[in-house]
């Protein structure tokens, strides 16, 4: 499991997601903290952009203010 709770800017979250792509074992769960929180719109923006690219991550869903991803 990888928990991403970084600087909350779109640029920072994109970097954190790229780092998570590099280290996540197949089947790993990635938790993106503060996803959907209106105070931090850059988090959703970064995840939406990341999922458009070639990625190992599948979006599993959201609970409270966390997004859950699974690595292939």
C-alpha angles and dihedrals in degrees: 000000000000122000115202111201104147136141094313096228117126090242093049094047091049088054092047092050091050090051090049090051089057097050105031115111116222108280094021118146118228118201115201106201123216093018110160093015105137089218090066110041092159091073095062091040091054094047093048090052093045093052091053090060129070100288140163090216127099119196108238099180146272133280121185103320099335130095118210124212133180123214119225 
